[in-house]
Amino acid sequence: MRILNKEEFLALPVGVIYCCNRDRHHVGFSDLRIKDETVSASDWFEVTLTQYEHNDTGELCDRHDEMLAGKSYPLEISACRNGLFEEENIFLVYEASDIAKLIIQLEGCIGCDQV
């Protein structure tokens, strides 16, 4: 893995797996995301891996409550605009060997009774 600044990150191609840190003095990073198209010198689209299917914000909130009560909804994979304009953001970017390890780990989860 490598840590890049925002300018370096925005120059990367679509498909890069990364996590974001909005405070370079804090060690933690966001959840995994996939970089999509760069829109400008300060903005890009991304695919989050923690979104469940919904059609609008109201349905998202309703489904959140339903999931808290035990209901299940499938993962939604779609790109949305990031909208983070802070120049001090840093990005933990996964390299090919990291992605290969992640795939092996995820494949081991297939078939496990998760819930």
HUKAHU-V945214 format. One record per backbone hydrogen bond with DSSP energy under -0.5 kcal/mol. NH is the residue of the N-H (numbers start at 1). CO is the residue of the C=O. E is the energy in kcal/mol with one decimal. If there is no record, write none. Layout:
nh: [NH:NH]
co: [CO:CO]
e: [E:E]
This chain:
nh: [2:4:4:6:6:9:10:11:12:15:16:18:19:21:26:30:33:34:35:36:39:40:43:45:46:47:48:48:49:53:60:61:62:63:64:65:66:67:68:69:70:71:76:77:78:80:82:85:89:90:91:92:93:93:94:98:99:100:101:102:103:104:105:106:107:108:109:110:110:112:114]
co: [93:2:91:87:89:5:6:7:9:35:13:33:92:90:23:20:18:47:16:45:43:43:40:37:80:34:46:78:32:74:56:57:58:59:60:61:62:63:64:65:67:66:51:75:76:46:44:83:86:21:4:19:2:91:17:95:95:96:97:98:99:100:101:102:103:104:106:106:107:109:112]
e: [-2.0:-0.5:-2.6:-0.6:-0.7:-2.5:-2.8:-0.9:-1.9:-3.3:-1.0:-2.6:-1.6:-2.5:-2.9:-2.4:-2.3:-2.4:-3.3:-2.9:-2.0:-1.8:-0.6:-2.6:-2.8:-2.6:-0.6:-0.6:-1.1:-2.5:-2.3:-2.4:-2.4:-2.9:-2.0:-2.0:-2.2:-2.7:-1.9:-1.0:-1.5:-2.3:-3.0:-0.5:-0.7:-2.6:-3.3:-0.8:-1.1:-2.3:-2.6:-2.5:-3.3:-0.8:-2.7:-0.6:-2.2:-2.3:-1.7:-2.2:-2.7:-2.1:-2.2:-2.7:-2.8:-1.5:-1.4:-0.7:-0.8:-2.0:-1.4]
